[in-house]
């Protein structure tokens, strides 16, 4: 759960930074990469062996 919260915080931070600094195309690419990373982090944290 802590990992998912960290991923969401990272996503929000990167989206804020990209909206302020990047061009429209770069922003779209950064959003896609960030969402993919967040999905992988959340998926892998749910499937850890216990």
N, C-alpha and C positions, 0 to 999 in steps of 0.2 A: 504493500500500500504506500509505503514511504517513497518507493521508486516511482510509482505512478504520479504522486504529487510533485516529485522533483521534475519529472518529464513535462508536466503541465506548466510548471514555473518556467522551465527552460523554453518551452514553446512560446509562452507569453512574452518573455524577455526578447527572444529573437524576432518575433513578429513586430514588437514595438521598435526595436532597433532598425529593422529592415524598412519599416514604414517611414522612418525619419531620414534614412541615409541612402537607400537604394533606389534605382530606377524601377519602373513598372515591371519590366521583364525579369530583372534580377530579383525583385520582390516575389514574383510568382514562383520562380525557381526555388528560392529560399523557403517559401511557405511549403512547397511540395516536399522538399528534403526534410524539413523540420517535422512535418506530419508523419512522414515515413519513419523517421527515427523514433518519434514518440510511440508510434504503433508497435515497432519492434521492441522497444523497451518495455512497454506495458504487456505485450504478449509473452515476452521471455520471463518477466517477473511472475506472471500467473502460472507458467509451466515449469517452475523450478521444482526439482525433486525435494520432497519433505522427509 
